[in-house]
Amino acid sequence: MGYIGKCIVAGGLAGALNGLFGAGGGLVLVPLFIQWLKLEEKHAFATSVAVILPLSIVSYALFCIQGGDVWQDALPYLIGGVIGGFLSAKLFRNVSAVWLHRLFGILLLYGGIKAVLLL
């Protein structure tokens, strides 16, 4: 499979995760970008963030078309997310790829443990 085919598969997996779980797709994109597409670590994290916004917009639009609307509930989180995203983007350039891997691994472990224990 060529590079474009791999990109389409990675995007499809991310879109499926986003639609099913609201996970944004970063959980699958970052490892695929690094291992499968051979992107440099920081480039993989940044590219994942760039992909998540359009995927989330599509998922939300489809949710609204099907009769759901949570905009008012989501607004406080959106405000906090914008602030957190801005601050972390400033810190991002100063964090080594090794620490990004470690932090991402901790996030995956935390999410996995919560999912298994249903907390």
Secondary structure as UniProt FT lines:
FT   HELIX           3..21
FT   TURN            24..25
FT   HELIX           26..31
FT   HELIX           32..36
FT   HELIX           41..65
FT   TURN            66..67
FT   HELIX           71..92
FT   TURN            93..94
FT   HELIX           97..117
//
